[in-house]
Amino acid sequence: MLIRILDYAGESTQVDIGDLSTINHIDLDVITGDEILIVEYKNGEIKTFDSASDRCADYFDNSYTVYSNSIDLLKDDLWLARKSSYDW
């Protein structure tokens, strides 16, 4: 499945995370405003997708996890409508 992640300036990067049925969970970290996906697959493999290639500082802004029982939220671009469970 192709999904978009955003950098600090709102520019999107499209990444292929594979078939949703093969994913155990996805962690999303926001570092200095850039989204970083860490995908753990059911076979134990872990892949990281970073929206930035030129980050000069690493400030942790926030993170959350999407578990396999709610992975369907990634379909139909609902990923872009997601909300944080709390504001910083």
N, C-alpha and C positions, 0 to 999 in steps of 0.2 A: 504494500500500500504506500502510495506517495503521500507525504504530509509536509506541511510548511512549518518551519521554525523561524523565529524573528530575532534580529540582532537589536542592539540598543537604539538604533536609528529607525527601527520599524521596517527595515528591508528584510524580505523573506528569502529563505533558502529552502528548496524542495529536496527532501531526502526520501529514500525508499527503505522502509523499515521491514518489508517483507509481508508475509501473510499474517493477518491478525490472530489466526487460530494457533500460530506457533509461538506466540508471545506470552510469557509468564507475567511480567509487569514492565512498566516504563516509569523511570524516574525523570523528572524534568527539573533541572537546576537553572536558576537565573544568576549568572555571574556577570557583574558589571553591566547589567541590562541585556546581556546576550543569553538566549535560550540554548541549553545543552540537553540533549536527550541521551539517556543511558537506557538501552533496551536489553532486558534479560529474556532470552528465549527459553522455551521449555526444555531444550536439549542442553542447557547450561551455558551456552554461548552468550557473551555480552558484547554489544557494539555501542560505540559512542558517536553521536552526531552533534557537531558544534556549529552554531550559526555564524561564528566569527573566526577569522583567520589572523587577525591583527590586534588582539586584545593586549593592552600594555599594563593592565592592573587586574587583579582578581579579587573583587569585592563580592562577597556572598550576599545576594539580595533576597532570595527565597527559593523554595523547592516544594514539590509535591509528587505523589506517586499515583499512577493510573494502574490499577490491578486488573487482572484478566476478566473478572466478573463485571467490570465496567468499561472494557476495552471498546465496546460498540460506540462509545462517545466519540471515537476518532472518525467514524464514518460520516459521510455527507457534510464534511467541513464543520462539524460541531466543535471540533478542537479549537477553532478560532473564537468560539463563543464562550469558552470556559471562563470561570471566575475563581479567584483565590478564596480559600475558606476563611481567610482573615486578611486584613490590611495591615501593612507595617506602619 
